[in-house]
Amino acid sequence: MFTNRPVYSLVLPPIIISTNLPSRIISTPNAPNLTSTLNLPSRTRPTPNSSSRTRPTPNLSSKTRPTSNLPSRTIPTPKSTHSTILNKEHIAELSSWIDRKSTTYSLENIPYEFQLILRGSRDGFHPKTFWNMCHGHNGTIVVVKTRTDEIVGGYNPLTWDKSIRGNVKTNDSFIFSLKNRNIQKNSIISRVKENRKALHYPSSDDKNIYGPWFGNCEFIMKSYVSDFTQDKLCWCDYDPICRTYYEKPIRTTNEKFSIVDYEAFKIIKKQIPNCTIR
Protein backbone atom coordinates (compact mmCIF):
# COMPACT_ATOMS: atom_id res chain seq x y z
CA MET A 1 0.00 0.00 0.00
CA PHE A 2 2.85 2.32 0.76
CA THR A 3 4.29 1.66 -2.54
CA ASN A 4 1.11 2.76 -4.24
CA ARG A 5 0.96 6.09 -2.46
CA PRO A 6 3.93 7.58 -4.19
CA VAL A 7 2.34 6.60 -7.37
CA TYR A 8 -0.68 8.65 -6.44
CA SER A 9 1.55 11.55 -5.71
CA LEU A 10 2.12 11.57 -9.37
CA VAL A 11 -1.06 13.46 -9.49
CA LEU A 12 1.24 16.48 -9.19
CA PRO A 13 1.98 16.55 -12.87
CA PRO A 14 -1.60 17.19 -13.71
CA ILE A 15 -1.31 20.10 -11.31
CA ILE A 16 1.56 21.16 -13.45
CA ILE A 17 -1.00 21.21 -16.16
CA SER A 18 -1.59 24.55 -14.59
CA THR A 19 0.64 25.39 -17.40
CA ASN A 20 -2.58 27.03 -18.29
CA LEU A 21 -0.39 29.99 -17.45
CA PRO A 22 0.76 29.95 -20.98
CA SER A 23 -2.82 30.10 -21.88
CA ARG A 24 -2.85 33.27 -19.92
CA ILE A 25 0.17 34.19 -21.85
CA ILE A 26 -1.94 33.58 -24.85
CA SER A 27 -3.70 36.68 -23.77
CA THR A 28 -0.45 38.42 -24.45
CA PRO A 29 -1.12 38.15 -28.14
CA ASN A 30 -3.66 40.75 -27.26
CA ALA A 31 -0.65 42.88 -26.55
CA PRO A 32 -0.12 43.17 -30.24
CA ASN A 33 -3.55 44.65 -30.17
CA LEU A 34 -1.89 47.32 -28.14
CA THR A 35 -0.24 48.09 -31.36
CA SER A 36 -3.55 49.64 -32.03
CA THR A 37 -1.52 52.49 -30.72
CA LEU A 38 -0.31 52.30 -34.24
CA ASN A 39 -3.38 54.32 -34.76
CA LEU A 40 -1.14 57.16 -33.66
CA PRO A 41 0.33 57.32 -37.14
CA SER A 42 -3.22 57.52 -38.37
CA ARG A 43 -3.61 60.40 -36.00
CA THR A 44 -0.56 61.87 -37.50
CA ARG A 45 -2.38 61.84 -40.79
CA PRO A 46 -3.99 65.13 -39.87
CA THR A 47 -0.51 66.55 -39.67
CA PRO A 48 -0.44 66.64 -43.44
CA ASN A 49 -3.52 68.78 -42.94
CA SER A 50 -1.24 71.16 -41.12
CA SER A 51 0.57 71.52 -44.41
CA SER A 52 -2.83 72.00 -45.96
CA ARG A 53 -3.43 74.55 -43.32
CA THR A 54 -0.26 76.21 -44.42
CA ARG A 55 -1.84 76.58 -47.82
CA PRO A 56 -3.47 79.84 -46.76
CA THR A 57 -0.01 81.22 -46.06
CA PRO A 58 0.48 81.76 -49.79
CA ASN A 59 -2.51 84.04 -49.39
CA LEU A 60 -0.18 86.26 -47.38
CA SER A 61 1.66 86.94 -50.57
CA SER A 62 -1.67 87.51 -52.22
CA LYS A 63 -2.53 89.84 -49.40
CA THR A 64 0.67 91.70 -50.05
CA ARG A 65 -0.43 92.24 -53.63
CA PRO A 66 -2.51 95.29 -52.71
CA THR A 67 0.68 96.93 -51.47
CA SER A 68 1.68 97.05 -55.11
CA ASN A 69 -1.41 99.21 -55.55
CA LEU A 70 0.17 101.93 -53.41
CA PRO A 71 2.26 103.30 -56.27
CA SER A 72 -0.84 103.32 -58.44
CA ARG A 73 -2.54 105.52 -55.86
CA THR A 74 0.23 108.04 -56.20
CA ILE A 75 -0.20 108.09 -59.98
CA PRO A 76 -3.12 110.56 -59.96
CA THR A 77 -1.15 113.05 -57.87
CA PRO A 78 1.41 114.04 -60.51
CA LYS A 79 -1.42 114.66 -62.96
CA SER A 80 -2.37 117.76 -61.00
CA THR A 81 1.14 118.92 -60.06
CA HIS A 82 1.11 121.77 -62.55
CA SER A 83 -0.71 125.01 -63.15
CA THR A 84 -1.92 126.14 -66.54
CA ILE A 85 -1.57 129.78 -65.43
CA LEU A 86 1.24 130.15 -62.87
CA ASN A 87 4.93 129.47 -63.31
CA LYS A 88 7.52 129.00 -60.59
CA GLU A 89 8.49 132.67 -60.60
CA HIS A 90 4.88 133.58 -59.90
CA ILE A 91 4.80 131.07 -57.03
CA ALA A 92 7.92 132.61 -55.48
CA GLU A 93 6.47 136.10 -55.78
CA LEU A 94 3.08 135.19 -54.31
CA SER A 95 4.75 133.31 -51.45
CA SER A 96 6.81 136.39 -50.63
CA TRP A 97 3.69 138.54 -50.53
CA ILE A 98 1.92 136.11 -48.21
CA ASP A 99 4.86 136.37 -45.79
CA ARG A 100 5.12 140.15 -46.32
CA LYS A 101 8.72 139.87 -47.48
CA SER A 102 10.39 142.90 -49.01
CA THR A 103 12.35 140.67 -51.41
CA THR A 104 11.15 137.74 -53.46
CA TYR A 105 12.01 134.20 -52.39
CA SER A 106 14.52 132.40 -54.56
CA LEU A 107 13.14 129.52 -56.59
CA GLU A 108 15.04 127.08 -54.34
CA ASN A 109 13.58 128.50 -51.11
CA ILE A 110 9.86 128.76 -51.80
CA PRO A 111 8.28 127.84 -48.42
CA TYR A 112 4.80 126.89 -49.65
CA GLU A 113 3.02 124.24 -51.65
CA PHE A 114 0.19 125.39 -53.89
CA GLN A 115 -2.34 122.56 -53.83
CA LEU A 116 -4.89 122.76 -56.61
CA ILE A 117 -8.50 122.86 -55.41
CA LEU A 118 -10.23 123.59 -58.70
CA ARG A 119 -9.55 124.48 -62.29
CA GLY A 120 -12.31 125.95 -64.42
CA SER A 121 -11.36 124.04 -67.55
CA ARG A 122 -11.46 120.81 -65.55
CA ASP A 123 -14.28 121.40 -63.04
CA GLY A 124 -16.49 123.93 -64.79
CA PHE A 125 -17.04 127.70 -64.81
CA HIS A 126 -20.36 127.90 -62.94
CA PRO A 127 -20.05 130.35 -60.02
CA LYS A 128 -21.63 127.79 -57.67
CA THR A 129 -18.81 125.39 -58.48
CA PHE A 130 -16.38 127.80 -56.87
CA TRP A 131 -18.39 127.93 -53.64
CA ASN A 132 -18.94 124.19 -53.51
CA MET A 133 -15.32 123.22 -54.11
CA CYS A 134 -13.62 125.97 -52.09
CA HIS A 135 -16.04 125.71 -49.17
CA GLY A 136 -14.12 125.03 -45.94
CA HIS A 137 -10.69 125.90 -47.37
CA ASN A 138 -8.68 128.71 -45.79
CA GLY A 139 -5.47 130.35 -46.94
CA THR A 140 -6.27 130.25 -50.67
CA ILE A 141 -5.28 132.04 -53.85
CA VAL A 142 -7.60 132.49 -56.82
CA VAL A 143 -5.86 133.27 -60.10
CA VAL A 144 -7.55 134.18 -63.40
CA LYS A 145 -6.28 134.35 -66.95
CA THR A 146 -8.22 136.83 -69.07
CA ARG A 147 -8.83 136.65 -72.80
CA THR A 148 -6.14 139.32 -73.20
CA ASP A 149 -3.61 137.08 -71.37
CA GLU A 150 -3.57 139.17 -68.20
CA ILE A 151 -3.17 137.28 -64.93
CA VAL A 152 -5.10 138.69 -61.98
CA GLY A 153 -6.31 137.28 -58.68
CA GLY A 154 -6.62 137.54 -54.93
CA TYR A 155 -5.46 135.94 -51.67
CA ASN A 156 -7.93 135.11 -48.90
CA PRO A 157 -6.40 133.99 -45.57
CA LEU A 158 -9.87 133.20 -44.20
CA THR A 159 -12.19 130.26 -44.88
CA TRP A 160 -14.54 130.29 -47.84
CA ASP A 161 -17.96 129.54 -46.39
CA LYS A 162 -20.94 129.06 -48.69
CA SER A 163 -23.36 129.09 -45.75
CA ILE A 164 -22.84 132.73 -44.78
CA ARG A 165 -23.38 136.07 -46.48
CA GLY A 166 -22.09 139.59 -45.97
CA ASN A 167 -18.79 141.43 -45.60
CA VAL A 168 -15.79 139.63 -44.11
CA LYS A 169 -12.96 141.32 -42.20
CA THR A 170 -9.26 140.56 -42.48
CA ASN A 171 -6.00 142.51 -42.48
CA ASP A 172 -4.06 140.04 -44.57
CA SER A 173 -5.91 139.69 -47.88
CA PHE A 174 -4.54 141.17 -51.08
CA ILE A 175 -5.30 141.35 -54.80
CA PHE A 176 -2.71 141.26 -57.57
CA SER A 177 -1.78 141.16 -61.23
CA LEU A 178 1.26 139.21 -62.39
CA LYS A 179 3.88 139.89 -65.01
CA ASN A 180 3.27 137.87 -68.15
CA ARG A 181 5.70 138.16 -71.04
CA ASN A 182 5.03 141.37 -72.93
CA ILE A 183 1.52 141.83 -71.54
CA GLN A 184 2.75 143.12 -68.19
CA LYS A 185 6.38 143.61 -67.28
CA ASN A 186 5.95 144.06 -63.53
CA SER A 187 3.67 142.42 -61.02
CA ILE A 188 1.38 144.52 -58.83
CA ILE A 189 0.19 143.76 -55.31
CA SER A 190 -2.60 145.75 -53.64
CA ARG A 191 -3.16 145.02 -49.94
CA VAL A 192 -6.40 145.61 -48.08
CA LYS A 193 -6.51 149.03 -46.43
CA GLU A 194 -10.00 148.90 -44.88
CA ASN A 195 -10.53 145.50 -43.41
CA ARG A 196 -14.28 145.76 -42.76
CA LYS A 197 -14.98 144.88 -46.37
CA ALA A 198 -11.89 142.95 -47.33
CA LEU A 199 -14.17 140.32 -48.91
CA HIS A 200 -17.84 139.89 -49.59
CA TYR A 201 -19.70 136.55 -49.45
CA PRO A 202 -22.90 136.76 -51.51
CA SER A 203 -26.27 135.31 -50.54
CA SER A 204 -27.15 131.75 -51.44
CA ASP A 205 -29.06 132.79 -54.57
CA ASP A 206 -26.35 135.21 -55.63
CA LYS A 207 -23.76 132.45 -55.43
CA ASN A 208 -25.20 131.37 -58.80
CA ILE A 209 -23.90 134.68 -60.17
CA TYR A 210 -20.85 135.69 -58.10
CA GLY A 211 -17.62 133.86 -57.41
CA PRO A 212 -14.83 135.38 -55.27
CA TRP A 213 -15.45 139.03 -54.40
CA PHE A 214 -12.73 141.30 -53.00
CA GLY A 215 -13.53 144.78 -51.69
CA ASN A 216 -15.87 147.03 -53.61
CA CYS A 217 -15.45 145.04 -56.86
CA GLU A 218 -11.68 145.63 -56.86
CA PHE A 219 -11.53 142.01 -57.94
CA ILE A 220 -14.71 140.10 -58.62
CA MET A 221 -15.79 137.14 -60.75
CA LYS A 222 -19.34 137.37 -62.05
CA SER A 223 -21.62 135.81 -64.67
CA TYR A 224 -25.33 136.08 -65.39
CA VAL A 225 -25.21 132.99 -67.63
CA SER A 226 -23.50 130.81 -65.00
CA ASP A 227 -20.27 130.61 -66.97
CA PHE A 228 -17.37 133.00 -66.35
CA THR A 229 -16.09 132.44 -69.90
CA GLN A 230 -19.31 133.45 -71.67
CA ASP A 231 -19.99 137.03 -70.61
CA LYS A 232 -17.73 139.97 -69.84
CA LEU A 233 -18.70 140.67 -66.24
CA CYS A 234 -15.52 139.89 -64.31
CA TRP A 235 -14.06 143.11 -63.00
CA CYS A 236 -11.10 144.78 -61.31
CA ASP A 237 -12.78 148.10 -60.66
CA TYR A 238 -10.89 150.90 -59.01
CA ASP A 239 -12.49 154.33 -59.03
CA PRO A 240 -10.94 156.85 -56.63
CA ILE A 241 -14.22 158.74 -56.61
CA CYS A 242 -15.94 155.70 -55.10
CA ARG A 243 -14.96 154.12 -51.82
CA THR A 244 -12.13 151.63 -52.25
CA TYR A 245 -10.91 149.00 -49.80
CA TYR A 246 -7.56 148.13 -51.37
CA GLU A 247 -4.46 150.26 -51.78
CA LYS A 248 -4.33 150.67 -55.57
CA PRO A 249 -5.63 149.33 -58.89
CA ILE A 250 -4.15 146.13 -60.29
CA ARG A 251 -5.11 146.86 -63.92
CA THR A 252 -4.63 149.90 -66.12
CA THR A 253 -8.28 149.82 -67.18
CA ASN A 254 -11.64 149.48 -65.45
CA GLU A 255 -13.16 147.54 -68.32
CA LYS A 256 -14.94 144.32 -67.50
CA PHE A 257 -13.64 141.10 -69.00
CA SER A 258 -14.32 137.41 -69.57
CA ILE A 259 -11.80 134.71 -68.76
CA VAL A 260 -10.04 131.81 -70.47
CA ASP A 261 -9.42 129.80 -67.30
CA TYR A 262 -9.04 130.15 -63.56
CA GLU A 263 -7.61 128.14 -60.68
CA ALA A 264 -7.91 128.09 -56.91
CA PHE A 265 -5.05 126.87 -54.72
CA LYS A 266 -4.76 126.05 -51.04
CA ILE A 267 -1.49 127.41 -49.65
CA ILE A 268 0.28 124.96 -47.33
CA LYS A 269 3.63 125.22 -45.58
CA LYS A 270 6.00 123.08 -47.58
CA GLN A 271 7.09 119.69 -46.23
CA ILE A 272 9.05 118.48 -49.25
CA PRO A 273 11.74 120.74 -50.76
CA ASN A 274 11.09 122.20 -54.21
CA CYS A 275 7.45 121.01 -54.32
CA THR A 276 5.43 124.10 -55.16
CA ILE A 277 2.29 123.18 -57.11
CA ARG A 278 -0.09 120.24 -56.74
Secondary structure as a PSIPRED ss2 file (coil, helix, strand):
# PSIPRED VFORMAT (PSIPRED V4.0)

   1 M C   1.000  0.000  0.000
   2 F C   1.000  0.000  0.000
   3 T C   1.000  0.000  0.000
   4 N H   0.000  1.000  0.000
   5 R H   0.000  1.000  0.000
   6 P H   0.000  1.000  0.000
   7 V H   0.000  1.000  0.000
   8 Y H   0.000  1.000  0.000
   9 S H   0.000  1.000  0.000
  10 L H   0.000  1.000  0.000
  11 V H   0.000  1.000  0.000
  12 L H   0.000  1.000  0.000
  13 P H   0.000  1.000  0.000
  14 P H   0.000  1.000  0.000
  15 I H   0.000  1.000  0.000
  16 I H   0.000  1.000  0.000
  17 I H   0.000  1.000  0.000
  18 S H   0.000  1.000  0.000
  19 T H   0.000  1.000  0.000
  20 N H   0.000  1.000  0.000
  21 L H   0.000  1.000  0.000
  22 P H   0.000  1.000  0.000
  23 S H   0.000  1.000  0.000
  24 R H   0.000  1.000  0.000
  25 I H   0.000  1.000  0.000
  26 I H   0.000  1.000  0.000
  27 S C   1.000  0.000  0.000
  28 T C   1.000  0.000  0.000
  29 P C   1.000  0.000  0.000
  30 N H   0.000  1.000  0.000
  31 A H   0.000  1.000  0.000
  32 P H   0.000  1.000  0.000
  33 N H   0.000  1.000  0.000
  34 L H   0.000  1.000  0.000
  35 T H   0.000  1.000  0.000
  36 S H   0.000  1.000  0.000
  37 T H   0.000  1.000  0.000
  38 L H   0.000  1.000  0.000
  39 N H   0.000  1.000  0.000
  40 L H   0.000  1.000  0.000
  41 P H   0.000  1.000  0.000
  42 S H   0.000  1.000  0.000
  43 R H   0.000  1.000  0.000
  44 T H   0.000  1.000  0.000
  45 R C   1.000  0.000  0.000
  46 P H   0.000  1.000  0.000
  47 T H   0.000  1.000  0.000
  48 P H   0.000  1.000  0.000
  49 N H   0.000  1.000  0.000
  50 S H   0.000  1.000  0.000
  51 S H   0.000  1.000  0.000
  52 S H   0.000  1.000  0.000
  53 R H   0.000  1.000  0.000
  54 T C   1.000  0.000  0.000
  55 R C   1.000  0.000  0.000
  56 P C   1.000  0.000  0.000
  57 T H   0.000  1.000  0.000
  58 P H   0.000  1.000  0.000
  59 N H   0.000  1.000  0.000
  60 L H   0.000  1.000  0.000
  61 S H   0.000  1.000  0.000
  62 S H   0.000  1.000  0.000
  63 K H   0.000  1.000  0.000
  64 T H   0.000  1.000  0.000
  65 R H   0.000  1.000  0.000
  66 P H   0.000  1.000  0.000
  67 T H   0.000  1.000  0.000
  68 S H   0.000  1.000  0.000
  69 N H   0.000  1.000  0.000
  70 L H   0.000  1.000  0.000
  71 P H   0.000  1.000  0.000
  72 S H   0.000  1.000  0.000
  73 R H   0.000  1.000  0.000
  74 T H   0.000  1.000  0.000
  75 I C   1.000  0.000  0.000
  76 P H   0.000  1.000  0.000
  77 T H   0.000  1.000  0.000
  78 P H   0.000  1.000  0.000
  79 K H   0.000  1.000  0.000
  80 S C   1.000  0.000  0.000
  81 T C   1.000  0.000  0.000
  82 H C   1.000  0.000  0.000
  83 S C   1.000  0.000  0.000
  84 T C   1.000  0.000  0.000
  85 I C   1.000  0.000  0.000
  86 L C   1.000  0.000  0.000
  87 N C   1.000  0.000  0.000
  88 K H   0.000  1.000  0.000
  89 E H   0.000  1.000  0.000
  90 H H   0.000  1.000  0.000
  91 I H   0.000  1.000  0.000
  92 A H   0.000  1.000  0.000
  93 E H   0.000  1.000  0.000
  94 L H   0.000  1.000  0.000
  95 S H   0.000  1.000  0.000
  96 S H   0.000  1.000  0.000
  97 W H   0.000  1.000  0.000
  98 I H   0.000  1.000  0.000
  99 D C   1.000  0.000  0.000
 100 R C   1.000  0.000  0.000
 101 K C   1.000  0.000  0.000
 102 S C   1.000  0.000  0.000
 103 T C   1.000  0.000  0.000
 104 T C   1.000  0.000  0.000
 105 Y C   1.000  0.000  0.000
 106 S C   1.000  0.000  0.000
 107 L H   0.000  1.000  0.000
 108 E H   0.000  1.000  0.000
 109 N H   0.000  1.000  0.000
 110 I C   1.000  0.000  0.000
 111 P C   1.000  0.000  0.000
 112 Y E   0.000  0.000  1.000
 113 E E   0.000  0.000  1.000
 114 F E   0.000  0.000  1.000
 115 Q E   0.000  0.000  1.000
 116 L E   0.000  0.000  1.000
 117 I E   0.000  0.000  1.000
 118 L E   0.000  0.000  1.000
 119 R E   0.000  0.000  1.000
 120 G H   0.000  1.000  0.000
 121 S H   0.000  1.000  0.000
 122 R H   0.000  1.000  0.000
 123 D H   0.000  1.000  0.000
 124 G C   1.000  0.000  0.000
 125 F C   1.000  0.000  0.000
 126 H C   1.000  0.000  0.000
 127 P H   0.000  1.000  0.000
 128 K H   0.000  1.000  0.000
 129 T H   0.000  1.000  0.000
 130 F H   0.000  1.000  0.000
 131 W H   0.000  1.000  0.000
 132 N H   0.000  1.000  0.000
 133 M H   0.000  1.000  0.000
 134 C H   0.000  1.000  0.000
 135 H C   1.000  0.000  0.000
 136 G C   1.000  0.000  0.000
 137 H C   1.000  0.000  0.000
 138 N E   0.000  0.000  1.000
 139 G E   0.000  0.000  1.000
 140 T E   0.000  0.000  1.000
 141 I E   0.000  0.000  1.000
 142 V E   0.000  0.000  1.000
 143 V E   0.000  0.000  1.000
 144 V E   0.000  0.000  1.000
 145 K E   0.000  0.000  1.000
 146 T E   0.000  0.000  1.000
 147 R C   1.000  0.000  0.000
 148 T C   1.000  0.000  0.000
 149 D C   1.000  0.000  0.000
 150 E C   1.000  0.000  0.000
 151 I E   0.000  0.000  1.000
 152 V E   0.000  0.000  1.000
 153 G E   0.000  0.000  1.000
 154 G E   0.000  0.000  1.000
 155 Y E   0.000  0.000  1.000
 156 N E   0.000  0.000  1.000
 157 P E   0.000  0.000  1.000
 158 L E   0.000  0.000  1.000
 159 T E   0.000  0.000  1.000
 160 W C   1.000  0.000  0.000
 161 D C   1.000  0.000  0.000
 162 K C   1.000  0.000  0.000
 163 S C   1.000  0.000  0.000
 164 I C   1.000  0.000  0.000
 165 R C   1.000  0.000  0.000
 166 G E   0.000  0.000  1.000
 167 N E   0.000  0.000  1.000
 168 V E   0.000  0.000  1.000
 169 K C   1.000  0.000  0.000
 170 T C   1.000  0.000  0.000
 171 N C   1.000  0.000  0.000
 172 D C   1.000  0.000  0.000
 173 S C   1.000  0.000  0.000
 174 F E   0.000  0.000  1.000
 175 I E   0.000  0.000  1.000
 176 F E   0.000  0.000  1.000
 177 S E   0.000  0.000  1.000
 178 L E   0.000  0.000  1.000
 179 K C   1.000  0.000  0.000
 180 N E   0.000  0.000  1.000
 181 R C   1.000  0.000  0.000
 182 N C   1.000  0.000  0.000
 183 I C   1.000  0.000  0.000
 184 Q E   0.000  0.000  1.000
 185 K C   1.000  0.000  0.000
 186 N C   1.000  0.000  0.000
 187 S C   1.000  0.000  0.000
 188 I E   0.000  0.000  1.000
 189 I E   0.000  0.000  1.000
 190 S E   0.000  0.000  1.000
 191 R E   0.000  0.000  1.000
 192 V E   0.000  0.000  1.000
 193 K C   1.000  0.000  0.000
 194 E C   1.000  0.000  0.000
 195 N H   0.000  1.000  0.000
 196 R H   0.000  1.000  0.000
 197 K H   0.000  1.000  0.000
 198 A C   1.000  0.000  0.000
 199 L E   0.000  0.000  1.000
 200 H E   0.000  0.000  1.000
 201 Y E   0.000  0.000  1.000
 202 P C   1.000  0.000  0.000
 203 S C   1.000  0.000  0.000
 204 S C   1.000  0.000  0.000
 205 D C   1.000  0.000  0.000
 206 D H   0.000  1.000  0.000
 207 K H   0.000  1.000  0.000
 208 N H   0.000  1.000  0.000
 209 I C   1.000  0.000  0.000
 210 Y E   0.000  0.000  1.000
 211 G E   0.000  0.000  1.000
 212 P E   0.000  0.000  1.000
 213 W E   0.000  0.000  1.000
 214 F E   0.000  0.000  1.000
 215 G C   1.000  0.000  0.000
 216 N C   1.000  0.000  0.000
 217 C C   1.000  0.000  0.000
 218 E C   1.000  0.000  0.000
 219 F E   0.000  0.000  1.000
 220 I E   0.000  0.000  1.000
 221 M E   0.000  0.000  1.000
 222 K E   0.000  0.000  1.000
 223 S C   1.000  0.000  0.000
 224 Y C   1.000  0.000  0.000
 225 V C   1.000  0.000  0.000
 226 S C   1.000  0.000  0.000
 227 D C   1.000  0.000  0.000
 228 F C   1.000  0.000  0.000
 229 T C   1.000  0.000  0.000
 230 Q C   1.000  0.000  0.000
 231 D C   1.000  0.000  0.000
 232 K C   1.000  0.000  0.000
 233 L C   1.000  0.000  0.000
 234 C E   0.000  0.000  1.000
 235 W E   0.000  0.000  1.000
 236 C C   1.000  0.000  0.000
 237 D C   1.000  0.000  0.000
 238 Y C   1.000  0.000  0.000
 239 D C   1.000  0.000  0.000
 240 P C   1.000  0.000  0.000
 241 I C   1.000  0.000  0.000
 242 C C   1.000  0.000  0.000
 243 R C   1.000  0.000  0.000
 244 T C   1.000  0.000  0.000
 245 Y C   1.000  0.000  0.000
 246 Y E   0.000  0.000  1.000
 247 E C   1.000  0.000  0.000
 248 K C   1.000  0.000  0.000
 249 P C   1.000  0.000  0.000
 250 I C   1.000  0.000  0.000
 251 R C   1.000  0.000  0.000
 252 T C   1.000  0.000  0.000
 253 T C   1.000  0.000  0.000
 254 N C   1.000  0.000  0.000
 255 E C   1.000  0.000  0.000
 256 K C   1.000  0.000  0.000
 257 F E   0.000  0.000  1.000
 258 S C   1.000  0.000  0.000
 259 I E   0.000  0.000  1.000
 260 V E   0.000  0.000  1.000
 261 D E   0.000  0.000  1.000
 262 Y E   0.000  0.000  1.000
 263 E E   0.000  0.000  1.000
 264 A E   0.000  0.000  1.000
 265 F E   0.000  0.000  1.000
 266 K E   0.000  0.000  1.000
 267 I E   0.000  0.000  1.000
 268 I E   0.000  0.000  1.000
 269 K E   0.000  0.000  1.000
 270 K C   1.000  0.000  0.000
 271 Q C   1.000  0.000  0.000
 272 I C   1.000  0.000  0.000
 273 P C   1.000  0.000  0.000
 274 N C   1.000  0.000  0.000
 275 C C   1.000  0.000  0.000
 276 T C   1.000  0.000  0.000
 277 I E   0.000  0.000  1.000
 278 R C   1.000  0.000  0.000
